[in-house]
Structure formats: structure tokens, C-alpha cells
Amino acid sequence: MTVKAKIMSIAIQPGPTCVFLGYKSSGITAKNLNHREIIKSYPEGKKDDWAGLYIAEDRATAEGYLPDSLPENGTGDAYINLIYIEASTVNNFDGKGRKTQFVDITGSEIADPNVPQKEKARLVRKALSDIGIQIPESKPLIETLGLQGYLYRGPHTSTELEIIVPFNFINAKLAISLANLQSFKFKGHFPAGNPVLNPALGITNPDTPMNTRQALSLAP
């Protein structure tokens, strides 16, 4: 078995701080004041081992999911949002010396689409147990990790990584923050795979004025 787990931590600096996690395709913009409730209603919010808010570490991966993010009302608008964690408020962490913790998972099995999700969850549970984190089979994997104070980071494909934010981090006051990176206007409401994207890249007119920063590496 090649699946391994380790704990990575990011220290919180004094005062209100945030940690940039990555990118998320969405049918909503950061201007939407109800974004937190909408996020919790995402299809990926089902009560299973892998339920959580999925975030891509690179923008190109997130852009690949834009067709799936088109709203049902047919406006043709989709967005790439920057996802932050308001580190000073998560789990009541506030002030110098506190940390935001990630469980960092490695292993080719997790990236293999031929390995069933249930088997992947079993392998991750075993790897977590090896470092002292116990997740009972009867409890959802990501949700239980979140209740113990961890975010998940692991392989999406053989070359791409993803972060899964447990929903309790979103339920926490100000735990998740959005800033709009770029809006994409799709021509009409074509099926997935037929987008006409705005060619402009880079941060242009963010909906929320906040100081963006480069993603902090979770690698050793």
C-alpha cells in the first residue's frame, strides 16, 4: 500500500488573517451575499465519505468545471472564485501561535479512477490511523476530519491535487471567504464541453476588495 498521511500546519499571524486555498468554478459570484448557504447546498454536500467543498489548486483545473457550474436559469454566466479560509476564526482559533491544520494524503491509488471511492476511503482511514487520527467506518470521512479540526489535501489525478474543505468550516462564522477572480460568459446555454470563454486571464475587477496572495505551499 502506498497511501500515506501526514499533518501539515500553517501558522496564523497576529490579527485578522486569511490563507488562500485555491480556485472554485461556480454559478455564483462573491457579490452574492447568500454564497455561504448556496455553497452548503452544492451536490457535493451529500452525506458520504467524500462530501465537502472541492477546491482546485490551479486555475486551469477549476476552469475545466465551468460548464458544470452554469446556473439552471440559463444566463450563461459562470465564475472562478478565489477561496480563502479566514484562519483567525476557524474553530475559534484567534491570535498568535494558532494553526490551521491539513491532512496531506499521498498515494497513486487515490488518483486512480479505477479504484472505487469506498476503497479509497478505507485506504485513507488506514493511513490516518497510522499517524494517530481515528475515523470510524460508521462516520463520514471528510466530515469527521473537519470535526477534528483538519482540512483534506490529496491527489485529484496523477498530476493534480485538490483540497476538500469539510462543511463545518463553512458553517463556522466567516470561516470561508470568496473573492471573484474572473467571470466567464458562455454563449447561450450549451451543454457541458461547449463553452465560449472570455480569453482574459488574471485578476480583473475582483468583486471583493481583498489583498490576494499566492497559494501557500502545503508540501514539505
VENFEN-V572593 format. One line per field, one symbol per residue. phi: phi as a letter, one per 30 degrees, with the letter a starting at -180 (. if undefined). burial: + if it has 9 or more other ideal C-beta (glycine too) atoms within 8 Angstrom, else -. Layout:
BEGIN
phi = ???
burial = ???
END
This chain:
BEGIN
phi = .cdbbbccbcdcdeidbbcdclbbdacbcddddcedddedceeddddbecdlcdbddbdeddddceedcddddidicbbccdcccdddcdhidajdjdbccbcccbkddddddddeddddddddedddddcjccbdedcdddededdcjcccbadcbdbbcbcccdddddddeidcbcbdcacbcddibddejbdccdddbjdbhedcdbddbdeddcdd
burial = --+++-++-+-+----++++++++++-+++----+--+++---++---+++++++++++-+++-+++-+++----+++++++++++++++--+----++++++++++-+++-------+++-+++++++-+-+-+----+++++++---+++++++---+-+++++++++-+--++++++++++-+---+----+----------+-+-+----------
END
